[in-house]
Amino acid sequence: MRSGHLGIGESFGVVDLAFATDGVAFPAHKQELIERLGNRKISWTRNTVVNLRDVLQSTSSERFESFSDLLAAVAHHEDRGARKITEFV
């Protein structure tokens, strides 16, 4: 997955999450983020894609005070649906 934002190669993890949430104002409620991000997927590792809607729906947090709070939710998410990038090719 190419970032396309800087044109310098792949982005994943915190960088891909930052690109995906560009323009999102914090604090933000869970439902606002679900509506804003839709089914956006990020490359969490070089081989794992995470659906942000799945992360948000599975977390008990109803409000994210900062990007760091959202980052923590993604990092701690046990995504049973995480898919290898090669599954999309």
C-alpha positions in Angstrom: 0.0 0.0 0.0 1.5 3.3 -1.0 0.9 6.3 1.2 0.4 8.6 -1.7 0.5 11.5 0.7 4.2 12.1 0.5 5.1 9.9 -2.4 8.0 8.3 -0.6 6.9 4.7 -0.2 4.9 2.6 2.2 3.3 3.8 5.4 2.1 1.6 8.2 1.4 1.7 11.9 1.1 5.1 13.5 2.0 6.9 10.3 -0.8 5.2 8.4 -3.2 5.9 11.2 -2.2 9.6 11.2 -2.8 9.8 7.4 -6.2 8.1 7.9 -7.3 10.5 10.6 -5.9 13.7 9.0 -8.4 16.5 9.7 -10.1 14.7 12.6 -10.6 17.0 15.6 -10.0 15.5 19.1 -11.7 15.1 21.5 -14.1 12.9 19.5 -16.9 10.5 20.4 -16.7 7.0 19.1 -19.8 7.4 16.9 -18.3 10.5 15.3 -15.2 8.6 14.4 -17.2 5.7 13.0 -19.1 8.1 10.8 -16.1 10.0 9.7 -13.7 7.1 9.1 -16.3 4.7 7.7 -14.7 1.4 6.7 -11.3 2.9 6.3 -8.5 0.3 6.6 -4.9 0.9 7.6 -1.8 -1.1 7.3 -0.9 -1.7 10.9 2.1 -3.7 10.1 3.8 -4.5 6.8 1.5 -7.6 6.6 -1.6 -6.7 8.6 -4.6 -4.6 7.6 -6.9 -3.3 10.3 -10.4 -2.0 9.8 -10.8 1.1 11.9 -14.6 0.6 12.2 -14.0 -2.8 13.7 -11.5 -1.3 16.2 -13.9 1.4 17.2 -16.9 -0.9 17.6 -15.0 -3.3 19.7 -13.5 -0.8 22.2 -15.3 0.1 25.4 -14.2 3.8 25.1 -17.0 6.1 24.0 -14.7 9.2 23.8 -11.2 9.7 22.5 -9.5 12.7 24.1 -6.6 12.7 21.7 -5.0 10.9 18.7 -3.0 9.0 21.3 -6.2 7.5 22.8 -7.2 6.3 19.3 -3.7 5.0 18.7 -3.9 3.0 22.0 -7.2 1.5 21.0 -5.8 0.3 17.7 -2.6 -1.0 19.3 -4.6 -3.0 21.9 -7.2 -4.2 19.5 -7.3 -8.0 19.0 -8.5 -7.9 15.5 -9.6 -11.4 14.6 -10.4 -10.1 11.2 -6.9 -8.7 10.5 -6.0 -9.7 7.1 -2.6 -10.2 5.4 -2.0 -7.7 2.6 -1.4 -10.6 0.3 -5.0 -11.6 0.6 -6.0 -8.4 -1.3 -3.7 -9.1 -4.2 
